[in-house]
Amino acid sequence: MTLSLRRLDWILLLAVLALVALSALLVWSATSHRVDLTDGDSTAYLRKQLVNIVIGLVLMLGVTVADHRWVRIVAPFVYLLSVSGLVLVLTMGSTINGSRSWLRVLGLSIQPSELAKLAVVIGMALVLAERSSARWQRRVGTVDVLLMLLIAGVPAVLILLQPDLGTMLVLSATVFGVLAVSGARRRWLVLVLLSAGSVAALALAGGVLKAYQVDRFLAFVNPDLDPRGAGYNVEQARIAIGNGGLFGQGLFHGSQTRSGFVPEQQTDFVFTVAGEELGLLGAGVLIALLALVIWRALVIARRAEDVFGRVAAAGIACWFGFQAFQNIGMCLGIMPVTGVPLPFVSYGGSSLFAGMLAVGLLQNIHVRSQAPSYVVPLAERRVLVGR
């Protein structure tokens, strides 16, 4: 597909570029003084994050300019690759922070569950698109829903076995959103909610969750239960954000950040750096940029001219929206600590690469919907109109 710059969603692109620029600054601030992490090289994490950003931008560009037919052809291979990665994690993965979620490849730590989020979204969208092109009925049927749940269920079970509770919550919310947008009957949505609650209860009762994960939920219910243990992260995060006031203490000058009181501040709790050093205004700008990305994803979904594009874009919006809410919520103490990264901002390659691939797919859908030569298959058009 020939890329026309005029057809790009520039609001989406500029919002993502602003987020990754903020990411580099916040990660640098969170790690520059941490000799235990950097071995005295104050720019070590900054350089690594800049490399991650460049790779992510290349991935985004590659998906943006790809022919939409190739995107649909490659989608099953992306799904199989993510499932294979999740299986390898359970057999030979590395345990970090109590969860076996990582693979060591050529000295790099890769988290396959991040890729699984995107794989599930495009897998469910592809199933619905292929089914709609092969029949004339307008309503999403039982077979369609079961196939989509099967696509989501395999990675979900593998992620639960790690156990990676945060990713499981994000994936569940994403699946619910995809089903809602696809036009599934309400009883399926109620069934998914009940099933998710039942699985969570069984995981808790059956000892699937680690002791520290249970303690995190108990600390969320009662923050004073263990302020120096399970509740320590949230307590320090709230102090850091409270220190920022309206305008913040200044980049690289946050007292809690400089003292290293907030654990995992460059990854899961990077939002506390923004809150402390940039203040309410700076943190508000970060949230507004994330909201812009989610809004543009929803706009792209509404304007998509085919089933695959509409469902995939809406699924990505649900993914980004819930994950951002979960991450910021745990920093503020209104959500339990589950260890999910802040999209486009937290340090690390896996989450950033998955997010940039998703943005590339959004741009691909947007550019294709703007192309005057694109004709929607009649069956898919009938499904769209029938909603």
N, C-alpha and C positions, 0 to 999 in steps of 0.2 A: 504494500500500500504506500503510495506517495504521500509523504507528510506535508500538509499545508499548515503553516504556523498560524494562519488566521482561524483555522478550525479548532485549534486547541482550546481547552477550557483554561484560560489564563488565570482566572481567580483561583481555581484548584491548584494550578502549578505554582503560583506565587505564594500561596498559603503554605504549601509543602516545603518550598525553598526557605521560607521564613522559619518554619519549625525546625528544619535540620540545621539552619544557622544558629538558632537558639540552642539546639542540642549541643553543638560543638562548644559554645561558650559555657553552658551550664555544666557539662561534663568536665571541662577544663577547670572550672572553679571548684568543683567537688573533689577533684583528685590532685590538683597542683601542689597541695601542702601535705599530701598523704605519702610520706616516705615509705611506709610499709607496703604501699601498692606500686609506687613508681620507682623505687630504688634510687631516689634522689633526682630523677629526671621529671621535672614538673610538667613537661609537655608530652609525656609518654602516651597518656590516654587521649589527649587532644589529637595527636598524629594518627592513632589507631582509629578514632572516630571519624576523622576526615577521610581516611581510606575507606571506611565503611560507607560513608556518604557518597563518595565517588563511585564505588561499585554499585550502590543502590540506584544512583542516577542513571548509570549505564543500563542496568536491568529495566528500569522504568522506560527508558528510551526504546530499548529493544522490543518491549511488549507494545508500546505505543505505535510503532511503525509496522508491526507485524500484520500480515494479512489476517482478517478475522477468521478465515477458513482454517488457517494454521493454528490459530488460538484454540479453536474447537477440536482440532485433531490432536494437539499436544496435551489438552486438558486431562485425558485419561492417564497419560504417562506421568503428569505431575501428581495426580492422585496416588498412583501406584508407588511413585518414588517416596511420597510422604509416608504412606503406610509402611513401606519397607524400612524407612528410617525409624519409625516408631517401634517396629519389631526389633531392630538392631539395638535400640536404646535399652530395651528390656533384657537383652542377652549380653551386651558388651558395653553398655553406656556408663558414663561417669556420674557419680553422685555429687551434686553441689547443693548446699543448703538443705540437705535432707531429702532431695528429690532426684531420682535417676532419670534425668530429662536431657542429658547431653551426650553427644558423640564427639570424640577427639579425632579429627581428621587433619593430617599434616600440621599438627601443632595447634590447630584452631578448634575452638569449642562451638559446636553446631547444635541447635535445638530444633529437632524435626517437628515438634508440635506447633511451632510458629508457621511453618510451611503448611501444616495440616489445616489451619484455619482457612487459608486461601484455597487449598485443594478441595475442602468440603463445599465451600461456596460455589466454585465453578463446577464441581461434580454434580451438585444438586441442580444448578441452573442448566447444565448440559442434559441431564436426564429429562427434565421437564421440556426443554426445547426439542429434543429428539422425539419424545413421545407425542408432542403437539403436532409435529410435522408429519406424523404417520397416521393421524386420525382426524376426524372432522368435529368431534365433540368439543364443546367449549369449556366445560367444567373440569377441574382437576379431580381425577378419580381416585379410588382407593389404591389401585396399583401404582399410580404415580406417587402418592404419598409414601407408600411402603418402600418403593425404590429409593426415594430421597432419604428416608430414615435409615435405610440400609447403608447408603453412601456415607451418612454421618455417623452411624452407629459403630462401624469398624474402628475408625480412629478414636472415637470417644472411649471405647472400652480400653484400647491400648494406652490412652492418656491417663485414664483412671487408675490403671495398674501401676503407673510410675511411682507414686501418684502425683499428678500435677493438677491440684484442685483449681487454681486460678484459671488455667487454660481451659479446663473442663467447663467452668462457669461461662467463660466468654464463648466457647463453642456452643453451649446449650442456648444461650441468648441469640446467637447468630442463626442457629437452626430454626428457632422459633420465629425469628424475623423473616427468614426465607420462606417458611411455610405460610406465614400470614400474607406475604406479598404475592405468593404464587396463586392464591385464591383457594387454598384448602378450606374445607368446611370447618366451622368453629369447633365441632366436636373433636377434631384432630388436634387443634390447638390446646383445648382443655386436657386431652389425653397426654399430650407432650408435657404440659406443666405438671400433671399428676405423676407421670412417669419419672420426671426429673426429681421431684420431691421424694418419691419412693426410693430411687437409686441413691440419693444423698443420705436418706435415713439408713438404708441397708449398708452403705459404705461406712457410716459412723458406727452402727451396731456390730458390723462384721469385722471391725478392726482393719479395714482397708487403709484408712487414713493414719498417718503417723501421729505420734503423741504430740509433737509440736504443732501440728495442724489443728488438732482438737483444742490445744491450749490457746491458740490464736482466736478461735471462735469464742471460747469462754472469756478471754480477755476483751473481746469486742462487746460481748453482752455486759460484762462488768469490768471496766477499765482499771478499777482499783484492786482487782483480784491479785494481780502479779505485776506491779509497776516496774520491777527490776528484771522481770523475765519476759513472758509472752507479751506483756503490754508495754515493754520498753520502747520498741520501735515507734509505735503510735504516739506515745507520750513525748518523745524527743522530736518527732515530726511536727506535732502541734506546737511545741515550744518554738521551733525554728520558724514556722510560718507566722506565728504570733509576733515574733521579734521583728518581722519585716515592716509592720505598720502599713502606711499608705504608699510610701515611696521606696521602701526597702533600705537596707544598710549599705548598698552599693555592691556591684559585681566584684567578687574576690574578697569581700570584707564581711561576710556573714559570720557572726560569732559562733553559732552552733556548727556551721559548715567548716570554719577554720579549725575548730576544736575537734572535729571528727566525731561528734556525739550521735549523729544520725547514721545508723548502719545502712549499707547498700545504697548510699546516697547518689551514686552515679548511675544506678540502674533503676531499681523499683521505686526509690524515694527521690528521684531527681526533681520532682515538682516542689519539694521543700526548698531546694536551692533557689528556684524562681521566687517562691513566696518570701523567703528571708532576704534575699539580696536585691530583688527587683520590686518587692512590695506587692500590695494588692493590685496596683495598676499593671505592673509587669506580669503578674500571674494571670490577671484578667485578660491581657493581650494574648497570652499563650492559650488560654481556654477559648478565646474568640477565634484564634487561628484553627484550632481543632474543630470548633463548631462550623467554620467555613468549609473545611474539608468534608465534614459529614453532610452539610447542606448541599454542596455541589454534587456529592454522590447521589443524594436523593433526587436532585434535579435531573441528573443524567439518567437515573432509573426511570423517571417519569417521561422523559423525552425519547427513551430508547425505542427503536422501531421493531425490535424482535424480542421474543420471550427470553432468550439467553441473556441478552444485554440488560433487560429490565430486572430480572431476578438476580443476576450476578452483582449489578451495581447496588441494588437494595441490600443484598446480603453483606456487601463490603461496608455499607453505611452502618448496619447493625453491629458488625464486628468492631469497627472503629469507635462507634458511639458507646457501646457497653464497656469496652476495654478502657477507654479514657475515663469513663465514670467510675469504674472499679478502681483504677489506679489513683486518681485524684481523691476519691472517696476514702480510700484506706489512709492516705496522708492526712486527711481531715478528721479521721476517726468515725466516719459515718458508714464505712464498709469494713468488713474484716480484712486483715492482712492476708493476701493470697499470692503475692509475688508476681504479679503481671506487670510488664513494662508499659510505660507511657508511649503510645504510638508516635514514631518519628523523633522522639526526644530522648528516651532512655539510651544509655550506652549499650552497645552490642550489635553484632551483625545480623543475627537470625531474625529478630523482630523487625529491624530496619529493612532488610532485604524483602521480607514478606510484604511489608507495608508498601514499599516502592513498587514491587511487582503489581500489587493491587491498584495503586494509582495509575500505573501504566495501562492496566486493563480498563480502568475508568476512562482514561483518555482515548483508548482504542474504541470503546463503545461510543464515546461522544463524537469523535471524528467521523466514525462510520455513520452515525445518525445525521451528521451534517452533510454527508456526501449525497448529491442529487441523483447519482447513478445507482444508489443502493435500493434494491427492491426487496421488500419483506416477503418471505414465503407466505402463500395464501393461507395455509393452515395456521401458521403462527399469527397472522393478522387477525384471523377469526377468533383465536384464543384471547388476544389482547382486547379486541372490541367487545368480546363477550363478558369481560370482567365488569 
